[in-house]
Amino acid sequence: PVGTPDRAVTMIERDGRQIAALVHDPTLADEPDTIALVASGVGLPLENSRLQADLRSQFRFLVTLLNTAPSLFVHIGLDGRIVNQNAAAVEATGAPDDNAIRGQFFWDVFIDESEREAMETRFHAAAPEFPPSHYENAFTNARGEPRVIEWGSAPVTDATGRVTSIVAGGIDITERKHREVQLQRE
C-alpha cells in the first residue's frame, strides 16, 4: 500500500526482507516507538506463519521424495513397531495400504516366521543404542510372493544424542537372488 494524507504505511521487515505493511493513522508518525512496538508484535506471527508454510513445503517435498524412491524406508519405534513407511515398503509387503502395516512389529511384517524370534532377540539386544547394522532377510508377503530384502538400519537421535527411533532402508533383491539360484543350478 501507498501512504496518503488519510493513512500512513510502515513496512515491517525481518532479516532485511519486507514481510508486511502496517497501515495506520498518520498522526501516529509522531510516536515511532508505538509504531515499532506494534510492527514488532505483528511481525512475529507473520514470520511464524511463513516459517510454518516453509516447513510444510519441505515436509511435502520429503514425502514425495521418499514415496518415489524405489528403496524401502521404514521408521521403527523403540518397541519394534512400524511408525511409518514409504510406498515401496508397502508394495513389498503386499499390503493394501499404509495402515495395514503401521503399528505392526517390523519382524511380523518383513521377516520370515522361522527367523522372527531371532530377529526380535537381536533387536532387543541392540537397545538402547541400536547401532547401525546391515542384514538380509527373506519373507513371504501378503500376496504370497517370496521377497528378499537387503537392509541397512541406523538410530535416529534427539538433540541430546538419545536414540528416539530407528530408520531402516532396504533394497528388494528378490530378482538378484532368483538369478543367483538359476546360475547355481546351471
Backbone hydrogen bonds in HBPLUS format (Angstrom, degrees):
<---DONOR---> <-ACCEPTOR-->    atom                        ^
c    i                          cat <-CA-CA->   ^        H-A-AA   ^      H-
h    n   atom  resd res      DA  || num        DHA   H-A  angle D-A-AA Bond
n    s   type  num  typ     dist DA aas  dist angle  dist       angle   num
A0004-THR N   A0007-ARG O   2.79 MM   3  5.14 159.0  1.83 148.0 155.3     1
A0007-ARG N   A0004-THR O   3.19 MM   3  5.14 146.4  2.31  99.6 109.2     2
A0008-ALA N   A0024-HIS O   2.70 MM  16  5.28 176.7  1.71 165.8 166.9     3
A0024-HIS N   A0008-ALA O   2.89 MM  16  5.28 162.5  1.92 145.7 151.5     4
A0010-THR N   A0022-LEU O   2.85 MM  12  5.03 162.4  1.88 144.2 150.2     5
A0022-LEU N   A0010-THR O   2.70 MM  12  5.03 178.5  1.70 155.0 155.4     6
A0012-ILE N   A0020-ALA O   2.79 MM   8  5.09 178.3  1.79 145.0 144.5     7
A0019-ILE N   A0012-ILE O   2.83 MM   7  5.87 165.8  1.85 159.1 163.9     8
A0014-ARG N   A0017-ARG O   2.86 MM   3  5.33 152.6  1.93 148.3 154.5     9
A0017-ARG N   A0014-ARG O   2.93 MM   3  5.33 161.0  1.97 116.7 123.1    10
A0028-LEU N   A0025-ASP O   3.09 MM   3  5.86 162.8  2.12 121.4 126.3    11
A0029-ALA N   A0026-PRO O   3.09 MM   3  5.60 165.7  2.11 114.3 118.6    12
A0031-GLU N   A0028-LEU O   2.80 MM   3  5.16 162.0  1.83 115.7 120.9    13
A0034-THR N   A0031-GLU O   3.13 MM   3  5.51 124.0  2.46 107.7 120.5    14
A0035-ILE N   A0031-GLU O   3.20 MM   4  6.57 162.6  2.23 154.8 159.8    15
A0036-ALA N   A0032-PRO O   2.87 MM   4  6.02 160.5  1.90 147.3 153.0    16
A0037-LEU N   A0033-ASP O   2.95 MM   4  6.09 153.5  2.02 142.7 149.7    17
A0038-VAL N   A0034-THR O   2.96 MM   4  6.21 165.7  1.98 153.8 157.1    18
A0039-ALA N   A0035-ILE O   2.78 MM   4  5.92 163.9  1.81 153.0 158.4    19
A0040-SER N   A0036-ALA O   2.88 MM   4  5.98 154.4  1.95 142.5 149.5    20
A0041-GLY N   A0037-LEU O   2.97 MM   4  6.21 160.4  2.01 147.1 152.4    21
A0042-VAL N   A0038-VAL O   2.84 MM   4  6.05 150.1  1.93 151.5 160.0    22
A0043-GLY N   A0039-ALA O   2.80 MM   4  5.82 151.6  1.88 144.6 153.2    23
A0044-LEU N   A0040-SER O   3.28 MM   4  6.44 153.6  2.35 150.8 153.5    24
A0046-LEU N   A0042-VAL O   3.45 MM   4  6.61 159.6  2.49 147.3 153.2    25
A0047-GLU N   A0043-GLY O   2.86 MM   4  6.00 161.0  1.89 154.8 160.1    26
A0048-ASN N   A0044-LEU O   2.87 MM   4  6.04 156.6  1.92 151.2 158.5    27
A0049-SER N   A0045-PRO O   2.88 MM   4  6.07 155.1  1.94 144.6 150.5    28
A0050-ARG N   A0046-LEU O   2.97 MM   4  6.26 155.3  2.03 146.2 153.0    29
A0051-LEU N   A0047-GLU O   2.89 MM   4  6.14 160.7  1.93 151.3 156.3    30
A0052-GLN N   A0048-ASN O   2.90 MM   4  6.13 156.2  1.96 148.5 155.2    31
A0053-ALA N   A0049-SER O   2.94 MM   4  6.17 155.4  2.01 146.3 152.9    32
A0054-ASP N   A0050-ARG O   2.91 MM   4  6.21 153.1  1.98 147.6 155.3    33
A0055-LEU N   A0051-LEU O   2.90 MM   4  6.19 157.4  1.95 148.9 154.8    34
A0056-ARG N   A0052-GLN O   2.90 MM   4  6.17 159.2  1.95 150.4 156.0    35
A0057-SER N   A0053-ALA O   2.97 MM   4  6.16 156.3  2.03 145.8 152.3    36
A0058-GLN N   A0054-ASP O   2.92 MM   4  6.19 159.1  1.96 151.1 156.6    37
A0059-PHE N   A0055-LEU O   2.84 MM   4  6.03 156.9  1.89 150.3 157.0    38
A0060-ARG N   A0056-ARG O   2.92 MM   4  6.16 163.3  1.95 150.4 154.3    39
A0061-PHE N   A0057-SER O   3.00 MM   4  6.23 154.7  2.06 145.9 153.1    40
A0062-LEU N   A0058-GLN O   2.94 MM   4  6.22 162.2  1.97 151.1 155.1    41
A0063-VAL N   A0059-PHE O   2.90 MM   4  6.17 159.7  1.94 155.4 161.1    42
A0064-THR N   A0060-ARG O   2.95 MM   4  6.11 160.7  1.99 147.0 152.4    43
A0065-LEU N   A0061-PHE O   2.84 MM   4  6.08 160.5  1.87 152.4 158.4    44
A0066-LEU N   A0062-LEU O   2.87 MM   4  6.07 169.3  1.88 153.0 155.3    45
A0067-ASN N   A0063-VAL O   2.91 MM   4  6.03 155.8  1.97 147.7 154.7    46
A0068-THR N   A0064-THR O   3.02 MM   4  6.11 127.6  2.31 143.3 154.9    47
A0068-THR N   A0065-LEU O   3.33 MM   3  5.41 143.3  2.48  97.8 107.7    48
A0072-LEU N   A0170-GLY O   2.72 MM  98  4.71 162.3  1.75 144.2 147.0    49
A0170-GLY N   A0072-LEU O   2.72 MM  98  4.71 157.8  1.77 134.6 140.9    50
A0086-ASN N   A0073-PHE O   3.02 MM  13  5.54 146.0  2.14 153.0 156.5    51
A0074-VAL N   A0168-ALA O   2.81 MM  94  5.15 157.2  1.86 154.5 160.8    52
A0168-ALA N   A0074-VAL O   2.83 MM  94  5.15 166.7  1.84 155.9 160.4    53
A0075-HIS N   A0084-ASN O   2.80 MM   9  5.10 175.0  1.80 149.5 151.2    54
A0083-VAL N   A0075-HIS O   2.71 MM   8  5.36 161.4  1.75 150.1 155.1    55
A0084-ASN N   A0075-HIS O   3.38 MM   9  5.10 157.9  2.43 128.4 131.3    56
A0076-ILE N   A0166-ILE O   2.70 MM  90  5.00 178.4  1.70 161.2 161.6    57
A0166-ILE N   A0076-ILE O   2.81 MM  90  5.00 160.8  1.85 153.4 157.4    58
A0077-GLY N   A0081-ARG O   2.81 MM   4  5.35 168.8  1.82 164.2 164.3    59
A0080-GLY N   A0077-GLY O   2.91 MM   3  5.34 165.1  1.93 116.9 121.4    60
A0106-PHE N   A0080-GLY O   2.81 MM  26  5.89 167.2  1.82 171.5 167.7    61
A0082-ILE N   A0104-GLN O   2.73 MM  22  5.62 160.0  1.77 162.3 164.4    62
A0103-GLY N   A0082-ILE O   2.73 MM  21  5.04 159.2  1.77 142.3 149.4    63
A0090-VAL N   A0086-ASN O   3.21 MM   4  6.61 158.1  2.26 150.3 156.4    64
A0091-GLU N   A0087-ALA O   2.90 MM   4  6.15 162.6  1.93 153.3 158.2    65
A0092-ALA N   A0088-ALA O   2.98 MM   4  6.16 159.5  2.02 145.7 150.8    66
A0093-THR N   A0089-ALA O   3.17 MM   4  6.42 146.7  2.29 144.2 152.3    67
A0094-GLY N   A0091-GLU O   3.08 MM   3  5.24 140.7  2.24 101.9 113.2    68
A0142-ALA N   A0093-THR O   2.77 MM  49  6.07 165.2  1.79 159.5 154.2    69
A0100-ALA N   A0097-ASP O   3.17 MM   3  5.68 149.4  2.26 111.9 120.3    70
A0101-ILE N   A0098-ASP O   3.14 MM   3  5.98 155.8  2.20 121.7 127.0    71
A0102-ARG N   A0098-ASP O   3.08 MM   4  6.15 153.1  2.16 153.8 161.4    72
A0104-GLN N   A0101-ILE O   2.99 MM   3  5.40 162.3  2.02 133.1 136.2    73
A0108-ASP N   A0105-PHE O   2.97 MM   3  5.25 133.0  2.19 105.1 118.4    74
A0109-VAL N   A0106-PHE O   3.12 MM   3  5.41 143.8  2.26 104.6 114.8    75
A0110-PHE N   A0106-PHE O   2.89 MM   4  5.99 175.3  1.89 167.9 169.0    76
A0112-ASP N   A0138-ALA O   3.02 MM  26  5.88 129.0  2.29 157.7 147.5    77
A0115-GLU N   A0112-ASP O   2.85 MM   3  5.47 154.6  1.91 121.8 129.8    78
A0119-MET N   A0115-GLU O   3.00 MM   4  6.20 157.7  2.05 153.5 160.5    79
A0120-GLU N   A0116-ARG O   2.83 MM   4  6.05 163.7  1.86 160.1 164.0    80
A0121-THR N   A0117-GLU O   2.98 MM   4  6.17 154.9  2.05 145.5 152.4    81
A0122-ARG N   A0118-ALA O   2.96 MM   4  6.22 158.9  2.00 148.0 153.3    82
A0123-PHE N   A0119-MET O   2.89 MM   4  6.10 155.7  1.95 149.3 156.4    83
A0124-HIS N   A0120-GLU O   3.06 MM   4  6.30 168.5  2.08 152.4 153.7    84
A0125-ALA N   A0121-THR O   2.97 MM   4  6.11 148.9  2.07 145.2 154.6    85
A0126-ALA N   A0122-ARG O   3.08 MM   4  6.22 134.6  2.29 141.3 151.6    86
A0126-ALA N   A0123-PHE O   3.17 MM   3  5.31 135.0  2.38  98.7 110.7    87
A0127-ALA N   A0124-HIS O   3.27 MM   3  5.36 150.5  2.36  99.3 107.7    88
A0130-PHE N   A0126-ALA O   2.76 MM   4  4.72 160.5  1.80 142.5 140.4    89
A0133-SER N   A0153-SER O   2.97 MM  20  5.35 148.8  2.07 136.6 144.5    90
A0153-SER N   A0133-SER O   2.82 MM  20  5.35 159.0  1.86 151.6 157.4    91
A0135-TYR N   A0151-TRP O   3.05 MM  16  5.30 155.3  2.11 134.5 140.8    92
A0151-TRP N   A0135-TYR O   2.68 MM  16  5.30 164.2  1.70 171.0 176.0    93
A0137-ASN N   A0149-ILE O   2.97 MM  12  5.57 158.1  2.01 153.1 159.9    94
A0149-ILE N   A0137-ASN O   2.87 MM  12  5.57 161.5  1.90 165.3 168.5    95
A0139-PHE N   A0147-ARG O   2.92 MM   8  5.43 153.0  1.99 150.8 156.8    96
A0147-ARG N   A0139-PHE O   2.73 MM   8  5.43 154.7  1.79 170.5 177.6    97
A0141-ASN N   A0145-GLU O   2.88 MM   4  5.39 164.4  1.91 149.2 146.3    98
A0144-GLY N   A0141-ASN O   2.87 MM   3  5.31 160.2  1.91 119.5 123.1    99
A0173-ILE N   A0148-VAL O   2.80 MM  25  5.49 146.4  1.91 148.6 158.5   100
A0150-GLU N   A0171-ILE O   2.95 MM  21  5.30 166.1  1.97 151.3 153.2   101
A0171-ILE N   A0150-GLU O   2.93 MM  21  5.30 148.5  2.03 139.1 148.8   102
A0152-GLY N   A0169-GLY O   2.85 MM  17  5.36 144.1  1.98 152.2 164.0   103
A0169-GLY N   A0152-GLY O   2.80 MM  17  5.36 167.6  1.81 165.5 166.8   104
A0154-ALA N   A0167-VAL O   2.95 MM  13  5.56 151.2  2.03 152.1 161.4   105
A0167-VAL N   A0154-ALA O   2.91 MM  13  5.56 169.1  1.92 166.8 169.0   106
A0156-VAL N   A0165-SER O   2.78 MM   9  5.18 162.0  1.81 147.0 142.7   107
A0164-THR N   A0156-VAL O   2.73 MM   8  5.75 167.9  1.75 160.0 163.7   108
A0158-ASP N   A0162-ARG O   2.94 MM   4  5.57 149.8  2.04 145.7 153.0   109
A0161-GLY N   A0158-ASP O   2.99 MM   3  5.33 162.2  2.02 114.4 120.2   110
A0177-LYS N   A0173-ILE O   2.96 MM   4  6.21 164.2  1.98 157.9 162.1   111
A0178-HIS N   A0174-THR O   2.90 MM   4  6.12 152.5  1.98 148.8 157.2   112
A0179-ARG N   A0175-GLU O   2.93 MM   4  6.21 157.5  1.98 151.3 156.4   113
A0180-GLU N   A0176-ARG O   2.95 MM   4  6.22 153.8  2.02 148.4 156.0   114
A0181-VAL N   A0177-LYS O   3.04 MM   4  6.29 156.1  2.10 148.0 153.3   115
A0182-GLN N   A0178-HIS O   3.05 MM   4  6.39 157.2  2.10 147.0 153.2   116
A0183-LEU N   A0179-ARG O   2.90 MM   4  6.17 158.3  1.95 151.9 157.5   117
A0184-GLN N   A0180-GLU O   2.98 MM   4  6.20 153.4  2.05 145.8 153.2   118
A0185-ARG N   A0181-VAL O   3.01 MM   4  6.29 150.8  2.10 146.9 154.7   119
A0186-GLU N   A0182-GLN O   3.04 MM   4  6.32 152.1  2.12 146.7 154.0   120
